[in-house]
Amino acid sequence: MKMNFMFLIVVSFVMALVVGIILGENATFFQPLGDLFLRLIMFIVVPLILSTIIVGITSAGNIKKLSRLGGKTILYYLGTSFVAIVIGLGAAFIFSPGTDTGITLDTEEFTATETTSFVSTLLNIIPTNPIEALSSGAILQVIFLAIFIGVGIISAGEKASTVQKFFEGLAEVMYKITGIVMKLVPIGIFGLLAPIVGTYGMSVLLPLLKVILAMVVASAFHVLIIYSIAVKTLGKMSPIKFLKGIYPAGIVAFTTASSSGTLPVTLKNTQENLGVSKETSSFVLPLGSTINMDGTAIYLGITVMFIAQYFGIDLTFTQLLTVALVATLSSIGAAGVPGAGLVMLTMVLASVNLPLEGIALVAGVDRILDMFRTSVNVVGDASACVVVDHSERTTNVVLDNKQSVS
């Protein structure tokens, strides 16, 4: 059954490429199929994140265990994000995408996106109106709300058992609804990808081929080398098993360009294909869909270097270090929705005084780059799940042995 589903995904992917090339811009006729799938995905994301994070936190049982789980997750995400930005900068040095581009920049058509400071980003995580956060789909605020509800349930103990059971039931309901929506993945992939191929085509891809090539190589290196090493050494899992198991989520991420939108598929793949516990995946994945942006970090490294090279600006070592640090931190605040990378790029460019007009250089193919960086983001979330889950199981065994001895 799983192989048949994967086969349908591959077929829909290939069909989308063929139809897009043949029909060109007329392929937008199939856009409603993609829009339908995205609306269904966004329909389940907020209640799924709310319920699964609360269940993940309450299943920890105590605050001490919760702190341990959260600490491991955030440490892993920060480490891989920093490695990702270094890989992005390295790929830009090797491919030098900003030289001999043949692009004429039209700054009059570009309007810079207003940036938000890192402090403001942190403050905006706290919702002033929890109901508004849920209705507007502000994912970071929903996560904040879910974490505090979960902590409150643990602190209240037996008195909050009814509330805990409610969210456990809601989580199970959302898992069932997710299963229904996921059956439409092949249709969604076709409806999303065919119009993109038809709209952009080779005429837009060729001038920025080196940028796209650098993104592809850097993304592949990060997934095949960095994540493989991580799951092998820290997660004690075969990289082949890992990559095969997360493959469907990676494809959905590629076509939707949304980490949050792919979350239902990622949850399903990590639990069923990779054997990660619901306790770990329900906490790590929703958190990762908004704060783990390794693909975005790679994208920022490549595009910043591309823009600097285009304008003939040599970045100093201090500026490169600033890019690495700001990109790591800003990628944590990037929303898991299509197009968020451009906002983060604006922030990073401003930090090293590069022309913001340079964003116009990559804006035309940002959607294509977004597909690659989102795939890396999602695979990174899954790798964190494997690593943290193995660490938690090892820790539990050690604690059990200590209790037996005492």
C-alpha positions in Angstrom: 0.0 0.0 0.0 2.8 2.4 0.9 4.7 1.6 -2.3 1.5 2.2 -4.3 1.1 5.6 -2.7 4.8 6.5 -3.4 4.3 5.4 -7.0 1.3 7.7 -7.3 3.3 10.6 -5.9 6.1 9.9 -8.5 3.6 9.7 -11.3 1.8 12.9 -10.4 5.2 14.7 -10.1 6.3 13.5 -13.6 2.9 14.3 -15.1 3.1 17.8 -13.6 6.4 18.4 -15.3 5.2 17.1 -18.6 1.9 19.0 -18.6 3.6 22.2 -17.4 6.1 22.1 -20.3 3.5 21.2 -22.9 0.8 23.7 -21.9 2.9 26.5 -20.6 0.9 29.2 -18.9 -2.3 27.4 -19.7 -1.3 24.9 -17.1 -2.7 27.3 -14.6 -6.0 25.7 -15.4 -5.1 23.0 -12.9 -4.3 25.5 -10.1 -7.6 25.0 -8.3 -6.6 21.4 -7.6 -3.4 22.7 -5.8 -5.4 25.4 -4.1 -7.9 22.8 -2.8 -5.1 20.7 -1.4 -3.5 23.7 0.3 -6.8 24.8 1.8 -7.4 21.4 3.2 -3.8 21.3 4.6 -4.2 24.7 6.3 -7.6 23.7 7.6 -6.0 21.0 9.7 -2.7 22.6 10.6 -3.8 24.8 13.6 -5.9 22.2 15.5 -3.3 19.6 14.7 -0.4 21.6 16.1 -2.3 22.7 19.1 -3.4 19.2 20.1 -0.2 17.4 19.3 2.1 19.8 21.1 -0.2 19.7 24.2 -0.3 15.9 24.1 3.5 15.7 23.5 4.1 18.0 26.5 1.7 16.3 28.9 3.0 12.8 27.9 6.4 13.9 29.2 4.8 13.6 32.7 6.9 16.2 34.4 8.6 19.5 33.9 12.1 18.1 34.2 11.6 15.6 31.4 10.0 18.3 29.3 13.0 20.7 29.8 15.3 17.9 28.7 13.3 17.1 25.6 13.1 20.8 24.6 16.7 21.5 25.3 17.9 18.6 23.1 15.6 19.7 20.3 16.5 23.4 20.2 20.3 22.5 20.5 20.1 20.2 17.5 18.2 22.8 15.5 20.6 25.6 16.2 23.6 23.4 15.4 22.3 22.2 12.1 21.1 25.7 11.1 24.6 27.1 11.7 26.2 24.3 9.6 23.6 24.9 6.9 24.5 28.6 6.5 28.2 27.7 6.3 27.3 25.2 3.5 25.3 27.9 1.7 28.2 30.4 1.9 30.6 27.7 0.7 28.4 26.8 -2.3 28.2 30.5 -3.3 32.0 30.8 -3.2 32.4 27.7 -5.4 29.7 28.5 -8.0 30.1 32.3 -7.9 26.5 32.8 -9.1 26.7 36.6 -9.0 29.3 36.9 -11.7 28.4 37.1 -15.4 24.7 36.9 -14.8 23.5 38.9 -17.8 20.7 40.3 -15.6 19.6 43.9 -15.8 18.3 45.0 -12.4 15.1 47.2 -12.5 15.0 48.7 -9.0 11.9 50.8 -9.8 9.7 47.7 -9.8 10.9 46.5 -6.4 9.6 47.5 -3.0 11.6 46.4 0.0 9.8 44.3 2.6 9.7 45.9 6.0 12.0 44.1 8.4 11.2 43.1 12.0 13.9 43.1 14.7 14.9 39.9 16.4 13.6 41.3 19.7 10.2 42.1 18.1 10.1 38.7 16.6 10.5 37.2 20.1 7.9 39.4 21.6 5.4 38.7 18.8 5.5 35.0 19.8 3.4 35.9 22.8 -0.2 36.3 21.8 -2.2 39.1 23.3 -5.3 37.3 22.2 -5.1 33.5 22.1 -8.4 33.2 20.2 -7.1 35.6 17.6 -3.9 33.6 17.3 -5.9 30.4 16.6 -8.2 32.1 14.1 -5.4 33.9 12.2 -3.2 30.8 12.1 -0.2 32.5 13.7 1.8 29.3 14.1 4.5 30.6 16.6 1.8 32.0 18.8 -0.2 28.8 18.6 2.9 26.9 19.7 3.4 29.3 22.6 -0.2 28.8 23.6 0.0 25.0 23.3 3.3 24.9 25.3 1.8 26.9 28.2 -1.5 24.9 28.2 0.6 21.7 28.3 2.8 22.9 31.1 -0.3 24.1 33.0 -1.9 20.7 32.7 1.2 19.0 34.1 1.4 21.5 36.9 -2.3 21.1 37.8 -2.0 17.3 38.0 -5.1 15.2 38.5 -7.4 18.2 38.5 -6.7 18.8 34.8 -7.0 15.1 33.8 -10.3 15.9 32.0 -8.6 18.7 29.9 -5.7 16.4 29.1 -8.1 13.6 27.9 -9.9 16.2 25.7 -6.8 17.2 23.9 -5.7 13.5 23.6 -9.0 12.8 22.0 -8.7 15.9 19.7 -5.3 14.8 18.6 -6.6 11.3 17.7 -9.4 13.0 15.7 -6.9 15.2 13.9 -4.8 12.2 13.0 -7.8 10.5 11.4 -8.7 13.7 9.5 -5.1 14.0 8.4 -5.2 10.5 7.0 -8.2 11.4 4.9 -6.6 14.6 3.5 -3.3 12.8 2.8 -5.0 10.6 0.3 -5.3 13.7 -1.9 -1.5 14.3 -1.9 -0.9 13.1 -5.5 -3.7 15.4 -6.8 -2.3 18.2 -4.8 1.2 17.8 -6.1 0.0 17.8 -9.7 -2.2 20.9 -9.1 0.6 22.8 -7.5 3.6 21.9 -9.6 2.1 22.0 -13.2 1.3 25.7 -13.1 4.7 26.6 -11.6 6.5 24.7 -14.4 4.2 26.2 -17.0 4.6 29.8 -15.7 8.4 29.9 -15.2 9.8 27.5 -17.8 13.4 27.6 -19.0 13.3 31.3 -20.0 13.3 32.4 -16.4 15.5 29.5 -15.1 18.5 29.9 -17.4 19.7 33.4 -16.3 19.7 32.2 -12.7 20.8 28.7 -13.4 24.0 29.0 -11.2 21.9 30.2 -8.3 19.5 27.3 -8.6 22.4 24.8 -9.2 24.2 26.1 -6.0 21.0 25.7 -4.0 20.4 22.1 -5.4 24.0 21.0 -4.6 24.1 22.6 -1.1 20.7 21.2 -0.3 21.7 17.7 -1.5 24.9 17.9 0.5 23.2 18.9 3.7 20.6 16.1 3.4 22.8 13.3 2.1 25.8 14.1 4.2 25.0 16.1 7.3 21.6 14.5 8.1 22.8 11.1 7.2 25.8 11.4 9.6 23.4 12.8 12.3 20.9 10.0 12.1 23.6 7.3 11.8 25.8 8.5 14.7 23.3 10.2 17.0 20.1 8.4 16.0 21.5 4.9 15.4 19.4 4.6 12.2 20.4 3.6 8.7 20.6 6.7 6.5 18.9 4.7 3.7 16.0 3.8 5.9 15.7 7.4 7.1 15.7 8.9 3.6 13.3 6.3 2.2 11.0 6.8 5.1 10.8 10.6 4.9 10.7 10.6 1.1 6.9 11.3 0.8 7.1 14.2 3.1 10.1 15.6 1.2 8.1 15.5 -2.0 5.1 17.2 -0.5 7.4 19.9 1.0 8.9 20.4 -2.4 5.6 21.0 -4.1 3.8 23.0 -1.4 6.9 25.0 -0.3 5.4 25.0 3.2 6.9 23.4 6.3 3.8 23.9 8.3 1.6 22.6 5.5 3.7 19.5 5.2 3.5 18.8 9.0 0.7 16.2 8.8 2.7 14.1 6.3 5.9 14.5 8.3 4.1 13.3 11.4 2.7 10.3 9.6 6.1 9.4 8.0 8.2 9.7 11.2 5.8 7.7 13.2 4.9 4.9 10.7 8.1 4.7 8.6 10.8 5.7 11.0 9.3 4.3 14.2 9.5 7.6 16.2 7.3 7.7 19.2 4.2 9.9 19.2 5.5 11.6 22.4 8.6 12.8 20.6 7.2 13.5 17.2 4.3 15.5 18.6 6.7 17.8 20.3 9.7 18.0 18.0 7.9 18.3 14.6 5.5 21.1 15.3 8.3 23.1 17.0 10.6 22.3 14.0 8.1 23.4 11.4 8.6 27.0 12.6 12.1 27.2 14.2 14.1 24.7 12.2 14.9 26.4 8.9 18.1 24.7 7.7 17.0 25.0 4.0 16.3 28.7 4.6 19.7 29.2 6.1 21.3 27.6 3.0 19.2 29.9 0.8 20.2 33.0 2.8 23.9 32.1 2.5 23.7 31.6 -1.3 21.5 34.6 -2.1 23.5 37.0 0.1 26.7 36.0 -1.6 25.0 36.2 -5.0 23.8 39.7 -4.4 27.2 40.8 -3.0 28.9 39.4 -6.1 26.4 41.0 -8.4 27.1 44.4 -7.0 30.9 43.8 -6.8 31.0 44.0 -3.0 33.6 41.9 -1.2 32.3 40.8 2.2 34.8 40.8 5.1 35.3 37.9 7.5 33.4 39.9 10.1 30.5 40.4 7.7 30.4 36.7 6.8 30.3 35.9 10.5 27.5 38.4 10.9 25.6 36.8 8.0 26.0 33.3 9.6 24.8 34.5 13.0 21.9 36.6 11.8 20.8 33.9 9.2 20.8 31.3 12.0 18.7 33.4 14.3 16.4 34.9 11.7 15.8 31.4 10.1 14.4 30.4 13.5 11.8 33.1 13.3 10.9 32.3 9.7 7.3 31.2 9.3 6.8 27.8 7.7 4.8 29.2 4.8 5.8 29.9 1.1 7.8 33.1 0.6 9.0 33.7 4.1 12.6 33.4 2.9 12.4 36.8 1.2 11.5 38.5 4.5 14.5 36.8 6.2 16.8 37.8 3.3 15.8 41.4 3.8 16.9 41.2 7.4 20.2 39.6 6.6 21.1 42.0 3.8 20.4 44.9 6.2 22.7 43.5 8.8 25.7 43.7 6.5 24.6 46.9 4.6 24.0 45.2 1.2 21.6 46.9 -1.2 18.1 45.7 -0.4 17.3 46.2 -4.2 19.3 43.0 -4.6 16.2 41.0 -3.5 14.7 41.8 -6.9 17.4 39.6 -8.4 16.1 36.4 -6.8 12.4 37.3 -6.4 11.6 35.9 -9.8 12.8 32.4 -9.0 12.2 32.6 -5.2 9.3 30.2 -5.5 11.6 27.6 -7.1 14.3 28.1 -4.5 11.6 27.9 -1.9 10.7 24.4 -3.0 14.3 23.2 -2.4 14.8 24.9 1.0 11.4 23.7 2.3 12.4 20.1 1.5 15.6 20.5 3.5 13.6 22.0 6.4 11.2 19.1 6.5 13.9 16.4 6.3 15.8 18.3 9.0 12.7 18.2 11.3 12.5 14.4 10.8 16.2 13.9 11.5 15.8 15.8 14.8 12.9 13.5 15.6 15.1 10.4 15.1 18.0 11.8 17.0 16.0 13.2 20.0 13.8 10.0 20.1 16.9 7.8 20.3 18.4 10.0 23.0 15.2 9.9 25.0 15.0 6.2 24.9 18.6 5.8 25.9 18.0 8.3 28.8 14.9 6.4 29.9 16.9 3.1 30.0 19.6 4.7 32.1 17.1 6.1 34.5 15.3 2.8 34.8 18.5 1.0 35.5 19.4 3.5 38.3 15.9 3.0 39.8 16.4 -0.7 39.7 19.8 -0.5 41.4 18.5 1.8 44.1 
